[in-house]
Amino acid sequence: MNGLSAPERLDKILANNGFGSRTDARRLIRSGAVACDGAVVTKPETKIVAKSTRITVGSVELKYSKYIYLMMNKPEGVISASYDPKRRTVSDLLPERYKSRNPFPAGRLDIDTTGLVLLTDDGDLAHRLLSPKKHVEKEYLATLDRLPGPDVVEGFERGVILDGDIRLRPARLVLPLTAQPDTRYTVRVILTEGKFHQVKRMFMAFGIRVVGLKRIRMGALALDPGLAPGEFRELTDAELSSLRELTDAELPRIE
């Protein structure tokens, strides 16, 4: 059965769509503040098909979404995780109505790497995006301490060898976007895998140091240039469609 048409508990639906915790949702329902298709419902365990039911809480109509998909411009100093007892995470940057859904980052960026992070509670989509079999492209802007030569471009195309025996998949290196007055250079790097500190290690194999790194694309999903560091927004229908085509995943549409 399609997940969007499967009946779910009313308290779970409310909690998953920004109306507090499950306890808060039960309290709302029992108070008589919740109606389904115009009829007041007071039992939290009532099962309904949210996709085809008009749900109101007081005067507010619930805009149902089985999953959430958020694009964030991760700032430096924030870790790509749902929770950490000591450091600030990407989830900490979200308001409670999104945090209550327990979204997680689909793929990680180093603490000092900025840019595109996809946060979702759709485990199937995340798995497909990260699957080595899918070869999903990730594009970065890398700021370097010196300009790479043709040997580095060719080395990336062949597949960089790390630690003496690990040959990476071929990657593309585009030279350079900008040459800055302080002799740092910004290049584009396009990969189809995501090993630990991979971009930094690839350049270090040629004696080049990465002094700044920003992810700007995953597949067809490009970072919105209007998002300042730490800002986020929900994905559009078109962006979800691009992910569906990329991963062959059955994704619900935003209503």
N, C-alpha and C positions, 0 to 999 in steps of 0.2 A: 504493500500500500504506500502511496506517496506520502511522505512525512507531512506535507502541508495539509492533507485532507484527513489525517488521523486525529480522532478526538483526544483532547488533553484535559487535565484538570484545570478548572477555572483559576484556582489560586496560583498554579504554576504559570499559566499564561500571563496573569497580571504581573507576577514577580519578574518574569522574563522580559517584560515590556515596559519597565521603568516605574512600576508602582510599589517600590520598596521590596522588603524581604518577603518570604513566604508567609511569615507571621503577620506582617503588615497587610498582605493581600487577604489573608483569612479574616482579619479584623474588619477590613473594608467590606468584604462580602457579607459577613454576618450582620453588619450595621444596616444593610439594605441599600447601600450606595451604588451597587453594581446591577446593571440590567443587560440582558441579552435579547436582542431583537425587541426591545421595548418592555420586556417582562423582567421584573426584579427577581434576582436569584440570590438566595441567602445561604446556600450550602457550598462551601469551598471545594468539596470533592466532585461537584457537578462537572461532567465531561461534555465538552462542546468541540465543534470544528471551528477554530478561530478564524480560519481563512474566509469562511462563508457566513460568519455571524457578526452582527453589529453589536459591539460591546461598548458600554458607556460606564464611566465611573463619575458619578455626579453629572456635571455638564460636559465632561471631557470624553471624547470618543477615542478609543484605543486604536492605534494604527499598528496592526499586527505584523510582526516579522519573526519568522521561526528562528532565523539566525541574524547576527549582525556582522557587518563587514566595514571596518574602519581603516582609512588611510591616515597614517600619522607621519609627520616630519620629525623624526627622533632627534632631540638635541644631544649635544655632547654631555657626557657625565651621567647619563641615564642608561640603565641596563635593559636589555630586551628580555624581560621576564614578567610573569604575572605577579610574583611576590618575591621579596628579598627582605630579610630582617634588618639589614644594615643600610642598604643603598636604595635610592629612588629608582622605581621601575616605570616602564611605559604605561602600565596599568594605573599607576598612581596619578598620572596626568589626566585621567578620564573622570568625568562627573559620575556620581553614584548610580544614575540610571543606566549607565553603560557598565560600570564595574560590577553591578549586581548580576550581570550576565556571565561573569567570569571569562571574559575574552582572553586569548593568549596570542602572542606574536607567532605568525607563520614564518619561522626562520629568525635567526638572531643576527644582530649587529654588535660589534665590539663596543665597549663602553665609550671609547673615544671616536667611534664612527657615527656619522649623522645620516639623516635622510629617510628614505621610504621604509616603513614598517607596516605590514598588514596585520591588523588585530581582528580576530574572529572567534566565535564559539562553534564554528563548523569544522569539526575534526576531519571529516572526509576531504573537504577542500584543501585544508592545510597539508594533509598527508600527500595528496596528489601534487600540490605545488612543490613539495620538498622531495618527492620521489626521484631518485637518480635516473629512473627509466624515462622520466618526462623531459629531461634536459632543458628545463626552463631557464631562459637567459636572465642573468642579473647584470645590470649595468651600473658602473661606478664612475665618479669623478675622483681621480687620485691626484693630489698635489705632491710633487716630488722635489727632492733637493737638487736634482740635476736632470737635464734632458736626456731621455733614453736615445740610443742610436738604433740603426737598422737591425743590429744583431739582437736587440731586445725584442723588437717587433717580430722578427723571425723566430726567436726562441719561444715567444708566447704562442705563435701559430703552430709550432711543432709540438708544444706541450712541455712546460717547465718541469725539470726534475728537481724534487725536493728531498733533502736528507739522503742524497746519493742514490736512491733506488725507487722513489715514488714519482712516476710520470703522471702529470696532470693532463686533463683533457685540453685540447687546443683552445686558445683564448684569443680574442682580438684586442689589439692595442692601437688606439688612434691618437696620433701626435699632432702638435699639442693644441689645446684650445686657447690657452693664454700663456704669455711669457711675462711674468711679473717683474717689477723693478728690482726686487730682492733676489732675483735669479731662481725663484721657485717656478715650477712648471705644472700646469694642470692638463692631464690627459684623460681619455676615456678608456675604460677597461670593461670588456664584456665576457662573462664567464657562463658556464652551464653546470657548475658544481659549487659547493660551499664548504670547503675544509677550513679548519681552525686557522684564523689569521691569514687566510689564503692570499689575498692581494698583497699584503705586506711582505709575506714570505716569497712570493714570486719576484717582486722587485729586488728584495734583498739578495736573491740568488744571483743578481747582476750587479750587486754593490750599490744599489739605489735605495734611498730611505724614503718611505712614505711619511709625509708630515701632515697630511690631511686626507680624509676619505669620506665620501658621501655616496650613498646608493640612490640612484635616480630612477631606476626602472626594474620591475620584475615581469618578464614576459611582455605583454602589451600594456601593463599597468604602469603608467608613468607618474612620478611624484608631481602633485599639483604645485606649480610655482607660487600660488597664492597662499600656501600654508607656511607660516612662520615656524621656526623651531619650537616644538612642543605643541603645535596646533594639529588638529585632526578634523576629518569629516567622514560621513558615510559615503560608500561607493555609489556611483550612479548605475542606472540600468545598463548603460553601454559598457561600463567598466566590468560589471558582473558578467555580462555576455562574453566579454573578451576572456575572462578567466574560465568560463564554461567551455569555450572553444579550445582554450589552451590545455585544459586538463580533462576534457570529456566528462566533467562532473555535471550532475543535474542540480543546478542552483535555482532557488526561488527568486522571483522578481521582487524588487522593492515596490511596495504599493503606496 
